[in-house]
Amino acid sequence: MLETLMAVTLSLPIIPITRPVYDTAQDASIHIYGGIQSPNRDLNTGFETGAKFEYLFIHPYILRLGLDYSRATITDPFAPSGTKNSWTISSDMLVYIGNDGIISYLGGGLTYGFNGITLDNSSRDSLKTNLDVDEVGLTNNFGYRVFVGLRFEEKIVFEMSFQQSNPDYIYRRQLAPDKFSIQHLDGTFSVARVTLGYLIPL
C-alpha cells in the first residue's frame, strides 16, 4: 500500500503547466471527513471520522490540527479478540499547488492516539480461565502520518494516507486484593486510510 501511495504522489499535478493561483486555499477552514482504514496484521477493515482545523500559514503551506475517531475489529491471532477504539490527535503540515478548480497537496505530521479495547465475551472468558487475566487494555502512544490529496472546487477533499503507531496490549492480573501484575505485548497498527471530506471556510 505504501508503494501505491508513492505512485499516486508522483502522478499528482504538483507542478502545473500554468502558474499557480495564490488564493486557491482559504485562510482558515474546518475540514470534516469520513473514510475507511485498510486491514493489517492486527486489525480488520475499519472506519474513521473526524475534523481538522486548517490555517494558511504562508503560501503554499497549511498547518492542520485534527481530532478523529476510528474503530476496527482486532484480528491478530496472538492478541485478544475484540474491538479497538481510538481517539487520535494530529498535527500536520501540507504544501499545495493548484489553479482554479483543482488543488493537489502532500504532507505529513505527528499523531497521538488514546486507545481502548472492548473484548469479546468469549475472549474475556478464555483469558480469565487460561491465563488468569482480569483486564486487557491498550497504551496511548505517538505515531506518524503521511498523505497526499486532491481538492475539487476548493470544497471537496479526497485524501489517501499511511499511518503508523505501535501501542502495547496490557494484560492485568489480580494477584491479591492489593497486588497485581502487568504484562505488555507489542501491537502494530499500520494502516492505509482513504477519506472523503468537505471544507467549511471560516
MARNU-607627 format. One record per atom (N, C-alpha, C, O, CB): x, y, z. Coordinates in steps of 0.001 Angstrom, whole numbers, padded with zeros to 6 digits, always signed. Glycine has a CB too. Layout:
! residues N
XYZ ...
***
This chain:
! residues 202
+000819-001205+000000 +000000+000000+000000 +000854+001256+000000 +000485+002262-000606 -000927+000005+001200 +001998+001203+000678 +002902+002348+000700 +003421+002636-000704 +003591+003798-001075 +004077+002096+001666 +003678+001568-001503 +004122+001766-002875 +003046+002448-003707 +003354+003296-004545 +004507+000433-003506 +001775+002083-003482 +000670+002726-004187 +000596+004198-003839 +000383+005037-004715 -000653+002040-003855 +000770+004521-002560 +000731+005906-002106 +001826+006726-002776 +001588+007867-003172 +000874+005976-000584 +003024+006157-002906 +004125+006865-003553 +003846+007067-005038 +004164+008119-005593 +005439+006100-003363 +003251+006062-005684 +002931+006189-007103 +001893+007277-007337 +001996+008043-008295 +002429+004858-007657 +000888+007346-006459 -000129+008397-006583 +000498+009766-006390 +000143+010720-007082 -001263+008184-005563 +001450+009868-005432 +002126+011137-005181 +002834+011626-006431 +002732+012802-006782 +003123+010998-004032 +003555+010730-007111 +004303+011108-008302 +003394+011492-009460 +003801+012241-010348 +005207+009981-008720 +002156+010980-009454 +001242+011266-010560 +000398+012507-010344 -000303+012938-011260 +000344+010098-010784 +000448+013099-009144 -000365+014284-008876 +000175+015496-009619 +001375+015587-009875 -000416+014570-007375 -000718+016439-009970 -000273+017655-010669 +000352+018654-009705 -000149+019768-009549 -001450+018311-011403 +001449+018260-009056 +002093+019125-008073 +002691+020359-008744 +002677+021443-008162 +003179+018356-007313 +003217+020209-009965 +003784+021343-010696 +002959+021542-011964 +003269+020946-012996 +005305+021110-011037 +001926+022358-011909 +001066+022544-013066 +001773+023314-014180 +002745+024028-013933 -000203+023268-012657 +001276+023163-015407 +001848+023879-016545 +001621+025371-016393 +002516+026176-016650 +001244+023379-017867 +000421+025730-015974 +000116+027151-015774 +000586+027605-014410 +000769+026787-013508 -001386+027415-015928 +000779+028891-014253 +001238+029428-012973 +000178+029214-011902 -001013+029307-012198 +001578+030925-013100 +000574+028933-010678 -000410+028704-009621 -001154+029967-009245 -000605+031068-009294 +000262+028133-008400 -002400+029794-008874 -003208+030894-008376 -003050+030921-006860 -003232+029891-006212 -004716+030744-008798 -002720+032054-006288 -002309+032107-004892 -003469+032215-003914 -003244+032215-002704 -001390+033257-004690 -004691+032306-004395 -005820+032405-003473 -006701+031167-003544 -007885+031231-003214 -006644+033650-003775 -006127+030023-003980 -006934+028807-004113 -007166+028104-002788 -007957+027162-002735 -006275+027856-005071 -006510+028524-001719 -006750+027942-000393 -007285+029031+000534 -006849+030181+000485 -005442+027307+000193 -008242+028641+001381 -008807+029583+002346 -007779+029912+003425 -006901+029105+003730 -010091+029005+002984 -007902+031116+003999 -007006+031485+005099 -007202+030561+006296 -006235+030196+006965 -007241+032944+005516 -008452+030182+006568 -008760+029261+007663 -010031+028506+007308 -010942+029057+006690 -008921+030021+009024 -010083+027249+007702 -011264+026445+007387 -011334+025240+008319 -010362+024884+008986 -011240+025985+005906 -012506+024628+008342 -012733+023369+009059 -012927+022271+008020 -013731+022411+007098 -013979+023465+010025 -012190+021188+008175 -012241+020051+007258 -012930+018893+007981 -012362+018310+008904 -010799+019641+006769 -014142+018563+007567 -014910+017450+008130 -014800+016270+007164 -014938+016450+005954 -016418+017852+008373 -014554+015071+007684 -014298+013949+006788 -014697+012620+007407 -014915+012508+008614 -012839+013914+006404 -014784+011630+006554 -015026+010252+006965 -014365+009326+005963 -014101+009719+004827 -016546+009954+007078 -014096+008091+006382 -013449+007184+005456 -013217+005814+006051 -013803+005462+007074 -012153+007760+005003 -012354+005037+005401 -012069+003665+005814 -010572+003493+006016 -009765+004239+005462 -012596+002653+004772 -010214+002491+006824 -008829+002109+007044 -008633+000685+006548 -009499-000171+006728 -008442+002235+008542 -007483+000440+005920 -007200-000882+005368 -006914-001888+006477 -006504-001495+007570 -006016-000814+004402 -007123-003177+006219 -006740-004202+007198 -005223-004329+007275 -004517-003970+006332 -007369-005564+006833 -004726-004837+008393 -003302-005110+008552 -003120-006329+009445 -004060-007098+009643 -002562-003882+009143 -001923-006510+009982 -001643-007702+010785 -002558-007813+011991 -002973-008914+012354 -000203-007694+011242 -002874-006696+012611 -003637-006701+013861 -005118-006407+013684 -005931-006831+014506 -003055-005706+014801 -005488-005684+012621 -006842-005142+012529 -007529-005529+011237 -006888-005722+010204 -006811-003644+012653 -008850-005640+011313 -009684-005794+010135 -009950-004413+009542 -009538-003409+010123 -011015-006521+010482 -010624-004342+008408 -011004-003051+007828 -011844-002270+008827 -012783-002808+009415 -011781-003244+006499 -011505-001004+009017 -012219-000174+009983 -012707+001117+009359 -012474+001380+008180 -011332+000133+011170 -013383+001915+010156 -013856+003213+009667 -013323+004305+010577 -012882+004038+011695 -015412+003260+009601 -013369+005522+010093 -012969+006669+010904 -013750+007900+010467 -014249+007977+009344 -011444+006922+010792 -013842+008840+011363 -014466+010122+011077 -013784+011170+011939 -013241+010848+012996 -016008+010084+011340 -013806+012415+011499 -013130+013428+012294 -013232+014804+011682 -013973+015024+010723 -011692+013066+012474 -012475+015733+012252 -012456+017117+011791 -011062+017688+012019 -010361+017306+012956 -013536+017973+012523 -010676+018614+011138 -009391+019295+011247 -009599+020805+011097 -010440+021262+010323 -008395+018767+010177 -008825+021548+011844 -008745+022992+011646 -007537+023267+010767 -006435+022807+011067 -008646+023762+013013 -007733+024020+009674 -006655+024299+008740 -006382+025801+008702 -007303+026617+008672 -007002+023769+007331 -005109+026140+008703 -004703+027547+008693 -003616+027754+007653 -002588+027076+007674 -004208+027994+010093 -003846+028700+006734 -002870+029022+005696 -001749+029834+006343 -001856+031049+006507 -003535+029813+004505 -000675+029138+006706 +000435+029764+007424 +001149+030778+006530 +001261+031954+006878 +001430+028694+007920 +001617+030325+005405 +002208+031175+004374 +002148+030377+003081 +002503+029199+003057 +003695+031609+004732 +001705+031009+002020 +001531+030275+000766 +002847+029608+000359 +003891+030261+000367 +001034+031222-000357 +002816+028313+000002 +001669+027395-000111 +001604+026392+001034 +001270+025229+000806 +001731+026647-001428 +001915+026812+002260 +001979+025885+003389 +000767+026060+004306 +000399+027176+004672 +003281+026096+004184 +000157+024926+004667 -001022+024920+005526 -000729+024089+006772 -000200+022981+006675 -002262+024364+004768 -001068+024615+007917 -000984+023883+009178 -002343+023266+009486 -003378+023893+009260 -000524+024814+010338 -002343+022051+009995 -003595+021386+010360 -003505+020823+011771 -002484+020258+012163 -003928+020263+009359 -004574+020984+012520 -004738+020345+013819 -006036+019551+013758 -007078+020098+013396 -004753+021399+014998 -005987+018272+014108 -007166+017445+013923 -007461+016511+015077 -006618+016252+015935 -007020+016655+012694 -008681+016018+015070 -009134+015008+016025 -010011+014029+015263 -010986+014433+014629 -009910+015652+017238 -009670+012736+015320 -010514+011756+014649 -010774+010554+015542 -010033+010268+016482 -009873+011309+013341 -011851+009868+015210 -012251+008649+015926 -012227+007500+014946 -012747+007618+013837 -013666+008796+016578 -011623+006376+015344 -011590+005195+014486 -011973+003960+015285 -011822+003904+016505 -010196+005015+013854 -012472+002978+014554 -012945+001742+015184 -012671+000589+014223 -012957+000691+013030 -014478+001827+015547 -012116-000511+014744 -011821-001670+013907 -011776-002923+014767 -011502-002857+015965 -010486-001480+013152 -012043-004051+014154 -012012-005341+014840 -010585-005886+014859 -009892-005859+013842 -012969-006348+014158 -010154-006377+016008 -008821-006953+016150 -008828-008378+015610 -009666-009197+015989 -008359-006928+017634 -007864-008666+014704 -007819-009976+014045 -006521-010729+014295 -006400-011881+013878 -008015-009806+012565 -005549-010120+014959 -004282-010783+015231 -004525-012033+016082 -005075-011919+017178 -003301-009818+015942 -004129-013228+015607 -004385-014458+016386 -003624-014499+017706 -003977-015277+018593 -004013-015676+015563 -002587-013677+017852 -001818-013659+019088 -002288-012561+020043 -001700-012372+021108 -000346-013476+018777 -003341-011841+019669 -003911-010795+020523 -005342-011192+020891 -005949-012012+020203 -003882-009396+019805 -005881-010623+021960 -007258-010944+022333 -008243-010409+021299 -008083-009296+020798 -007585-010371+023716 -009257-011201+020984 -010248-010760+020007 -011166-009722+020639 -011557-009833+021801 -011068-011957+019474 -011494-008722+019851 -012333-007634+020337 -012342-006486+019353 -012085-006674+018164 -011855-007152+021701 -012640-005295+019851 -012733-004106+019008 -011834-003008+019567 -011882-002692+020756 -014197-003613+018910 -011015-002435+018688 -010167-001305+019074 -010897+000008+018791 -011440+000205+017704 -008808-001348+018317 -010903+000895+019775 -011462+002228+019609 -010365+003241+019896 -009672+003135+020909 -012694+002450+020542 -010201+004217+019020 -009127+005195+019207 -009608+006607+018902 -010298+006850+017912 -007931+004848+018320 -009224+007533+019781 -009314+008969+019504 -007899+009433+019218 -006999+009202+020026 -009967+009777+020710 -007684+010087+018079 -006340+010474+017660 -006252+011972+017441 -007042+012553+016697 -005940+009735+016387 -005278+012590+018100 -004960+013997+017872 -003821+014051+016864 -002857+013294+016979 -004576+014732+019212 -003921+014943+015872 -002874+015027+014857 -002452+016470+014635 -003240+017402+014799 -003350+014411+013540 -001194+016629+014261 -000635+017927+013893 +000123+017733+012588 +001116+017008+012543 +000302+018506+015025 -000351+018386+011517 +000187+018158+010177 +000654+019457+009540 +000237+020551+009921 -000858+017492+009290 +001528+019299+008564 +001914+020378+007673 +001758+019866+006253 +002219+018768+005939 +003377+020868+007951 +001115+020642+005388 +000979+020236+003998 +001365+021385+003075 +001292+022557+003447 -000457+019771+003708 +001776+021025+001871 +002118+022005+000848 +001226+021734-000351 +001019+020579-000724 +003643+021937+000460 +000692+022794-000961 -000227+022617-002085 +000151+023529-003231 +000777+024572-003041 -001670+022886-001655 -000241+023116-004426 -000189+023964-005618 -001423+023645-006428 -001785+022477-006576 +001129+023738-006457 -002075+024665-006953 -003261+024413-007759 -003685+025663-008482 -003217+026761-008181 -004399+023893-006900 -004567+025493-009433 -005204+026625-010062 -006678+026364-010132 -007124+025251-009855 -004627+026894-011450 -007410+027317-010478 -008838+027493-010300 -009604+026310-009714 -010133+026424-008609 -009417+027824-011579 -009682+025169-010422 -010604+024131-009980 -010031+023056-009084 -010749+022523-008238 -011173+023495-011139 -008740+022712-009243 -008175+021560-008537 -006918+021976-007779 -006071+022699-008303 -007855+020414-009527 -006812+021512-006554 -005611+021705-005752 -005079+020323-005383 -005837+019474-004916 -005905+022571-004469 -003812+020096-005583 -003181+018864-005110 -002248+019216-003964 -001716+020325-003912 -002407+018136-006261 -002051+018292-003057 -001206+018582-001906 -000596+017296-001358 -001073+016197-001641 -002011+019301-000813 +000455+017450-000578 +001051+016336+000137 +001653+016862+001425 +001962+018048+001540 +002118+015614-000727 +001817+015970+002395 +002341+016416+003675 +002483+015274+004648 +002414+014104+004274 +001457+017479+004260 +002683+015626+005902 +002843+014634+006950 +002786+015289+008313 +002738+016514+008429 +004151+013878+006780 +002792+014464+009337 +002733+015021+010673 +002764+013946+011745 +002927+012759+011462 +001498+015858+010826 +002603+014392+012979 +002619+013515+014145 +001205+013243+014637 +000303+014063+014466 +003460+014129+015267 +001028+012084+015249 -000256+011725+015835 -000048+011260+017271 +001036+010809+017643 -000957+010627+015000 -001093+011376+018062 -001087+010793+019408 -002441+010140+019626 -003476+010806+019581 -000789+011878+020516 -002430+008831+019864 -003665+008074+019979 -004025+007725+021407 -003179+007292+022189 -003565+006830+019179 -005305+007920+021742 -005874+007458+023008 -006652+006182+022690 -007755+006237+022146 -006804+008565+023685 -006072+005042+023030 -006573+003757+022559 -007312+002990+023641 -006967+003052+024821 -005438+002923+022036 -008330+002272+023213 -009073+001399+024101 -009458+000124+023386 -009448+000069+022157 -010312+002101+024635 -009794-000899+024145 -010180-002177+023566 -011390-002721+024317 -011445-002695+025546 -009004-003186+023611 -012358-003214+023546 -013540-003874+024100 -013473-005346+023703 -013599-005674+022523 -014876-003201+023591 -013278-006231+024673 -013103-007646+024380 -014427-008329+024075 -015479-007956+024594 -012422-008338+025540 -014344-009344+023214 -015483-010241+023032 -015665-011049+024313 -014701-011300+025037 -015278-011184+021794 -016902-011454+024588 -017172-012229+025804 -016379-013531+025840 -015858-013923+026884 -018660-012532+025911 -016293-014200+024687 -015561-015470+024644 -014074-015258+024899 -013436-016069+025570 -015766-016161+023290 -013522-014175+024368 -012109-013870+024575 -011836-013520+026032 -010828-013942+026598 -011670-012720+023664 -012728-012755+026632 -012566-012376+028042 -012599-013620+028941 -011775-013764+029844 -013677-011376+028466 -013554-014506+028683 -013665-015730+029487 -012450-016624+029315 -011963-017217+030278 -014927-016500+029113 -011955-016719+028060 -010800-017574+027782 -009544-017040+028459 -008766-017812+029019 -010572-017689+026273 -009340-015718+028411 -008171-015131+029061 -008213-015347+030575 -007194-015635+031203 -008085-013634+028745 -009398-015204+031141 -009530-015388+032588 -009290-016840+032977 -008632-017119+033980 -010917-014940+033061 -009818-017752+032193 -009712-019179+032520 -008308-019721+032290 -007773-020455+033122 -010706-019979+031697 -007705-019350+031139 -006426-019951+030751 -005196-019171+031226 -004158-019770+031508 -006375-020082+029262 -005303-017855+031316 -004132-017046+031661 -004327-016228+032933 -003422-015510+033357 -003797-016121+030518 -005500-016334+033538 -005796-015596+034757 -005680-014082+034547 -005231-013353+035431 -004862-016041+035875 -006091-013628+033363 -006047-012206+033019 -007384-011564+033384 -008436-012011+032927 -005731-012005+031502 -007341-010523+034202 -008568-009857+034632 -008972-008700+033721 -010156-008386+033599 -008403-009352+036040 -007991-008070+033085 -008295-006877+032291 -007275-006738+031167 -006095-007037+031351 -008302-005603+033183 -007738-006279+029986 -006859-006039+028842 -007061-004601+028373 -008193-004135+028246 -007144-007056+027682 -005970-003912+028119 -006050-002543+027638 -005032-002285+026548 -004287-003185+026161 -005850-001569+028776 -004998-001044+026048 -004018-000613+025062 -003366+000673+025557 -004038+001536+026121 -004678-000406+023665 -002065+000799+025349 -001389+002026+025752 -001706+003159+024768 -001997+002913+023597 +000136+001797+025842 -001644+004390+025256 -001678+005558+024383 -000279+005757+023816 +000710+005443+024478 -002170+006836+025150 -000190+006281+022586 +001150+006379+022012 +001214+007369+020854 +000202+007735+020256 +001612+005017+021542 +002458+007792+020559 +002724+008646+019413 +002845+007806+018146 +003149+006615+018200 +004000+009469+019637 +002602+008447+017011 +002777+007827+015716 +003033+008902+014677 +003270+010064+015008 +001551+006980+015340 +002981+008500+013424 +003155+009479+012347 +002196+009170+011209 +001615+008086+011142 +004616+009486+011834 +002038+010144+010310 +001108+010027+009196 +001677+010791+008002 +002145+011919+008153 -000304+010563+009585 +001637+010179+006811 +001986+010865+005570 +000786+010762+004636 +000041+009784+004690 +003281+010253+004912 +000596+011754+003789 -000628+011774+002986 -000450+012555+001696 +000443+013392+001566 -001771+012366+003787 -001334+012255+000741 -001487+013018-000499 -002978+013232-000699 -003793+012461-000193 -000832+012277-001738 -003337+014275-001436 -004765+014527-001624 -005062+015446-002784 -004172+016071-003361 -005347+015106-000383 -006333+015510-003108 -006853+016403-004149 -008034+017165-003587 -008842+016614-002839 -007264+015613-005428 -008134+018448-003956 -009284+019267-003581 -009962+019752-004851 -009311+020249-005770 -008857+020470-002681 -011272+019602-004888 -012042+019984-006054 -012935+021172-005697 -013652+021151-004696 -012883+018792-006576 -012878+022206-006536 -013688+023413-006340 -013519+023988-004937 -014432+024616-004402 -015162+023106-006598 -012334+023767-004337 -011974+024325-003036 -012851+023821-001884 -012797+024371-000784 -012052+025823-003098 -013663+022774-002127 -014589+022307-001091 -014507+020808-000839 -014485+020374+000313 -015996+022667-001470 -014463+020018-001895 -014473+018569-001777 -013031+018074-001695 -012191+018461-002507 -015223+017914-002974 -012747+017216-000712 -011380+016762-000473 -011318+015234-000514 -012052+014550+000200 -010862+017290+000886 -010431+014716-001359 -010146+013275-001407 -008705+013086-000955 -007791+013717-001487 -010378+012675-002856 -008505+012203+000041 -007165+012054+000610 -006821+010590+000819 -007665+009794+001232 -007058+012809+001934 -005564+010240+000527 -005010+008916+000827 -003833+009113+001762 -003038+010035+001577 -004576+008154-000479 -003715+008256+002762 -002630+008428+003718 -002186+007080+004283 -002870+006064+004156 -003063+009363+004852 -001022+007115+004904 -000479+005950+005601 -000177+006374+007025 +000460+007403+007248 +000805+005386+004887 -000632+005581+007996 -000461+005928+009407 +000155+004761+010158 -000262+003614+010000 -001807+006325+010044 +001153+005069+010978 +001862+004044+011747 +001811+004376+013228 +002089+005508+013622 +003326+003917+011277 +001454+003391+014055 +001526+003531+015502 +001742+002140+016099 +001358+001133+015503 +000228+004205+016078 +002356+002096+017272 +002694+000818+017897 +002334+000803+019376 +003226+000807+020225 +004178+000524+017724 +001056+000786+019699 +000680+000679+021107 +000903-000738+021628 +000969-001695+020856 -000783+001087+021301 +001016-000855+022942 +001163-002166+023579 -000185-002651+024111 -000985-001866+024618 +002202-002102+024724 -000421-003954+023987 -001515-004581+024721 -001081-004722+026179 +000058-005102+026452 -001900-005976+024101 -001968-004422+027104 -001662-004508+028530 -002518-005603+029157 -003746-005512+029157 -001905-003140+029239 -001877-006630+029688 -002575-007700+030403 -002422-007438+031904 -001306-007318+032408 -002010-009123+030010 -003531-007352+032599 -003508-007086+034050 -004049-008305+034798 -005143-008796+034517 -004348-005808+034401 -003263-008769+035744 -003647-009924+036552 -003745-009519+038016 -002818-008928+038570 -002636-011081+036375 -004862-009837+038630 -005050-009537+040057 -004483-010697+040867 -005010-011809+040840 -006570-009300+040401 -003396-010415+041590 -002738-011460+042374 -003279-011544+043792 -003289-012613+044403 -001246-011218+042413 -003727-010407+044308 -004284-010313+045658 -005129-009047+045695 -005076-008239+044768 -003149-010291+046769 -005920-008867+046775 -006756-007649+046833 -005985-006353+046617 -006538-005393+046081 -007452-007578+048161 -004732-006308+047020 -003942-005087+046875 -002676-005313+046055 -001714-004553+046165 -003575-004541+048241 -002678-006370+045227 -001487-006682+044452 -001887-007194+043069 -002786-008025+042940 -000615-007722+045187 -001208-006690+042039 -001491-007141+040679 -000214-007075+039847 +000756-006423+040233 -002614-006284+040031 -000223-007754+038705 +000909-007727+037785 +000440-007224+036420 -000725-007383+036056 +001557-009136+037660 +001356-006618+035674 +001048-006077+034347 +002048-006616+033343 +003254-006598+033588 +001066-004526+034354 +001545-007099+032205 +002385-007597+031123 +002090-006806+029855 +000927-006587+029516 +002154-009116+030893 +003141-006372+029148 +002990-005620+027900 +003332-006512+026712 +004348-007208+026723 +003889-004358+027906 +002480-006490+025684 +002727-007211+024439 +002658-006221+023283 +001783-005355+023259 +001700-008372+024243 +003575-006344+022325 +003652-005397+021215 +002428-005494+020308 +001907-006578+020046 +004920-005640+020403 +001984-004326+019839 +000943-004239+018818 +001456-003396+017658 +002273-002498+017859 -000369-003637+019403 +000988-003676+016455 +001403-002917+015278 +000167-002495+014498 -000528-003335+013926 +002363-003750+014381 -000106-001206+014476 -001253-000677+013750 -000743+000202+012613 -000619+001419+012753 -002203+000123+014697 -000450-000443+011481 -000015+000257+010272 -001170+000203+009279 -001496-000867+008766 +001298-000381+009665 -001785+001341+009007 -002989+001336+008182 -002877+002359+007057 -002303+003436+007222 -004228+001624+009039 -003441+001993+005912 -003669+002938+004831 -005075+003495+005002 -006002+002756+005334 -003484+002267+003424 -005235+004786+004778 -006515+005456+005015 -006974+006149+003734 -006175+006775+003039 -006399+006480+006180 -008253+006033+003432 -008863+006766+002322 -010054+007522+002885 -010964+006922+003457 -009296+005802+001147 -010049+008848+002722 -011120+009657+003294 -011685+010614+002246 -011010+010995+001290 -010610+010441+004516 -012932+010983+002458 -013614+011988+001644 -014139+013052+002598 -014797+012740+003590 -014781+011355+000781 -013842+014313+002288 -014197+015368+003217 -014781+016593+002554 -014890+016676+001331 -013013+015760+003997 -015159+017551+003404 -015766+018809+002940 -015157+019958+003733 -015031+019875+004955 -017332+018786+003101 -014782+021021+003048 -014167+022185+003671 -015207+023264+003949 -015997+023618+003074 -013052+022740+002781 -015200+023781+005172 -016085+024877+005559 -015205+026090+005843 -014480+026089+006838 -016971+024499+006814 -015241+027134+004995 -014405+028316+005241 -014819+029046+006516 -015996+029072+006875 -014479+029273+004050 -013842+029636+007192 -014102+030412+008406 -013869+031906+008123 -014034+032737+009016 -013192+029922+009581 
***
